[in-house]
């Protein structure tokens, strides 16, 4: 949230939002984006009425957060890092299942609101359909080797990102599982594409 916003804890934010229903807004990187889903799950878990302002990408979403045009968002540390360093935004809680090792003083949303469950979020590499398995295996081995390098692990640790890696079959299973979770979440929240 903007550094100038009066709430300094998640509980203060929720109290402020509940005392001013429909007057606060949150930015997302677009309708149906992870940020949009996370904010809607947050609203559901906290019983707050906060207005959605969709943007076309994380850059404009975070810039307007830092400028104070919206009061809340869920950018990654990497996306918000320059604004954090400049003191333009502050972090009240993480939309994660556990605290970051590098930021142990920042609580998770779930610590205060156990019904909050973060939507699935990950980055993977995909190729065209019909790619020969020998090529898939060779690319997968190279990616896993790179993910295991000390330099890459240090880079992702600075971003507070978790490296998982795995086989093509594990990625396919994750995609299938998370597709089903996200589809159910969108249906439960009643979200519609515009």
WOURTA-V381051 format. One record per backbone hydrogen bond with DSSP energy under -0.5 kcal/mol. NH is the residue of the N-H (numbers start at 1). CO is the residue of the C=O. E is the energy in kcal/mol with one decimal. If there is no record, write none. Layout:
nh=NH co=CO e=E
nh=NH co=CO e=E
//
This chain:
nh=3 co=88 e=-2.4
nh=5 co=2 e=-1.8
nh=13 co=9 e=-2.0
nh=14 co=10 e=-2.5
nh=15 co=11 e=-2.5
nh=16 co=12 e=-2.4
nh=17 co=13 e=-2.9
nh=18 co=14 e=-2.8
nh=19 co=15 e=-1.7
nh=20 co=16 e=-0.7
nh=20 co=17 e=-0.7
nh=21 co=18 e=-0.5
nh=22 co=49 e=-2.8
nh=23 co=20 e=-2.1
nh=24 co=20 e=-0.6
nh=26 co=51 e=-2.9
nh=27 co=72 e=-2.2
nh=28 co=53 e=-1.6
nh=33 co=30 e=-2.0
nh=37 co=33 e=-2.5
nh=38 co=34 e=-3.0
nh=39 co=35 e=-2.4
nh=40 co=36 e=-2.1
nh=41 co=37 e=-2.4
nh=42 co=38 e=-2.3
nh=43 co=39 e=-2.7
nh=44 co=40 e=-2.1
nh=45 co=41 e=-2.6
nh=46 co=42 e=-2.3
nh=47 co=43 e=-1.6
nh=48 co=43 e=-1.2
nh=50 co=48 e=-0.6
nh=51 co=24 e=-2.7
nh=53 co=26 e=-2.6
nh=55 co=28 e=-1.8
nh=57 co=29 e=-1.0
nh=57 co=55 e=-0.8
nh=61 co=57 e=-1.4
nh=62 co=58 e=-2.4
nh=63 co=59 e=-2.5
nh=64 co=60 e=-2.2
nh=65 co=61 e=-1.1
nh=66 co=62 e=-2.6
nh=67 co=63 e=-1.9
nh=68 co=65 e=-1.3
nh=69 co=64 e=-2.2
nh=70 co=64 e=-0.9
nh=71 co=25 e=-1.6
nh=72 co=25 e=-1.3
nh=80 co=76 e=-2.3
nh=81 co=77 e=-1.3
nh=84 co=80 e=-2.5
nh=85 co=81 e=-2.7
nh=86 co=82 e=-2.0
nh=87 co=84 e=-1.1
nh=88 co=83 e=-2.8
nh=89 co=83 e=-1.0
nh=90 co=1 e=-2.8
nh=92 co=90 e=-0.5
nh=94 co=107 e=-2.4
nh=96 co=94 e=-1.1
nh=103 co=100 e=-1.0
nh=104 co=101 e=-0.6
nh=106 co=103 e=-1.8
nh=107 co=105 e=-0.7
nh=109 co=94 e=-2.6
nh=111 co=108 e=-0.7
nh=112 co=108 e=-0.6
nh=112 co=109 e=-1.2
nh=113 co=109 e=-2.6
nh=116 co=113 e=-2.5
nh=131 co=128 e=-1.3
nh=135 co=132 e=-0.8
nh=136 co=132 e=-2.3
nh=137 co=133 e=-2.8
nh=138 co=134 e=-1.7
nh=139 co=135 e=-2.7
nh=140 co=136 e=-2.7
nh=141 co=137 e=-2.3
nh=142 co=138 e=-1.9
nh=143 co=139 e=-2.5
nh=144 co=140 e=-2.6
nh=145 co=141 e=-2.1
nh=146 co=142 e=-2.2
nh=147 co=143 e=-2.8
nh=148 co=144 e=-1.0
nh=149 co=146 e=-1.6
nh=153 co=149 e=-2.4
nh=154 co=150 e=-2.3
nh=155 co=151 e=-2.2
nh=156 co=152 e=-2.7
nh=157 co=153 e=-2.0
nh=158 co=154 e=-2.0
nh=159 co=155 e=-1.1
nh=160 co=157 e=-1.2
nh=161 co=156 e=-2.9
nh=171 co=167 e=-2.1
nh=172 co=168 e=-2.4
nh=173 co=169 e=-2.2
nh=174 co=170 e=-2.2
nh=175 co=171 e=-2.8
nh=176 co=172 e=-2.4
nh=177 co=173 e=-2.6
nh=178 co=174 e=-3.0
nh=179 co=175 e=-2.3
nh=180 co=176 e=-1.9
nh=181 co=177 e=-2.1
nh=182 co=178 e=-2.7
nh=183 co=179 e=-2.5
nh=184 co=180 e=-2.1
nh=185 co=181 e=-2.3
nh=186 co=182 e=-2.7
nh=187 co=183 e=-2.0
nh=188 co=184 e=-2.9
nh=189 co=185 e=-2.6
nh=190 co=186 e=-0.8
nh=191 co=186 e=-2.0
//
